[in-house]
Amino acid sequence: MITIGLALLLVTAGCTGGVGSRPADVVVELDHYTSSEASRQFRSVLDRCAERFGLRIRRQNVPVDQLMPKVLRDATAHSLPDLLFVDNPDLKTVAKTGALTELGQYGLSGEGFYPGIVEAGSYQGKLYGLAPGVNGLALFYNRTMFERAGLEPPETWQEMRGAARELTEGSTHGIAFSAIASEEGSWQFEPFLWSNGGELDSLDSRRGVEALRFWSGLVEDGLASRSVVNWNQNDVIDRFASGNAAMMINGSWSLSSLDDSGVDYGIVTIPTPSPDIAPKVPLGGEVGAIPETTPKRQRNAARVLGCMLERDNMLDWTSDHAYVPARTTVAEQYAEDRPVMKPFVEEVATGRARTAELGPRYREVSQGLADAIQATIAGSTSPRKALERAARIAANAD
């Protein structure tokens, strides 16, 4: 889920050209791929799809702080390239500019995809983007610590809190999570907000306040470190891998680091207030869209995107990046073949697009929520007052 950067890919029909004779361009945003290995793996799928149609891929990196400003600036100037991959909460913002084309005209549809993934790629009832795969959050637990204490992995909030209390000792906290003042902080809290019946468009509801009270209470009672307000999700991985946290909330991107660390870990779906409530995690990852350029360039981009959404290519990409395939039948087989991913696959069925309630307003409201979480954990205000302020931000968001 961590947004790091943007990669631009140029698809050319077998030739190169200058600015004046520029061939079809493909723009792909790789928010989460910071390592050269992840970049190489993603590139291999793109190259394979481009080669099938006699196209070619050329890449360029753009710093994260220039990502959406550049996309929106280029949208205004009608100079977006051909294939654009953006972090899924940003899809509706780009679609709002009118710069994207509907995928249906290329024969691409959301049939067979998880509903939350289709929602993430839709704006005003029209499909503008699709993702080959998504990532999400789950609860990781230290098997050794749990077995030593005679504990079972938690399914409910009460069980998670009880296990955290039992396993908090010395420099080891029962649980670790990110409450940093950014999208990472709000993203990690959203499963708890939603599973308790809270909503992003009514943050100060009783259900929302209860969820934040539970979340901040883990820190207030010493079950989680007060440093969570400074930790991003990679910091949380480090705490868990080093044995300084018995549990952590984190994503499937943690798997390679944890395997390298040698820690004995298990994974379960995010605990909910009661066993009969399904987890509602936010869906992360990039979504592919086709901007309005020229008919030929749009067709070329659609060929590459459609190829990436095919079963085998979808499996290659998601397997390499520990994502969940976007098609339900592919994901079900994937969970059987890779049991470690089963909790993440189970959650996608009830996963939610972060923009479902708010559309393009999401980013501003998310920041208000992250600030509310920080203020509550820091003890400068109560959960209710913090969320009342965030709700006012939500009401005024454009």
Secondary structure, DSSP 8 states (H G I E B T S, - for coil): ----EEEEEEEESS----STT----EEE--TT--SHHHHHHHHHHHHHHHHHTT-EEEEEEEEGGGHHHHHHHHHHTT---S-EEEEGGGHHHHHHTT-B--GGGGT---TTB-HHHHHHTEETTEE-EE-SEEB-EEEEEEHHHHHHHT-----BHHHHHHHHHHH-BTTBBS-B----SSHHHHHHHHHHHHHTT--GGGTTSHHHHHHHHHHHHHHHTTSS-GGGGG--HHHHHHHHHTTSBSEEEEEGGGHHHHHHHT--EEEE---BSSTTS----B-BSEEEE-BSS-HHHHHHHHHHHHHHTSHHHHHHHHHHHT-EESBHHHHHHHHHH-GGGHHHHHHHTT-B-TTTTTGGGHHHHHHHHHHHHHHHHHTSS-HHHHHHHHHHHHHH--
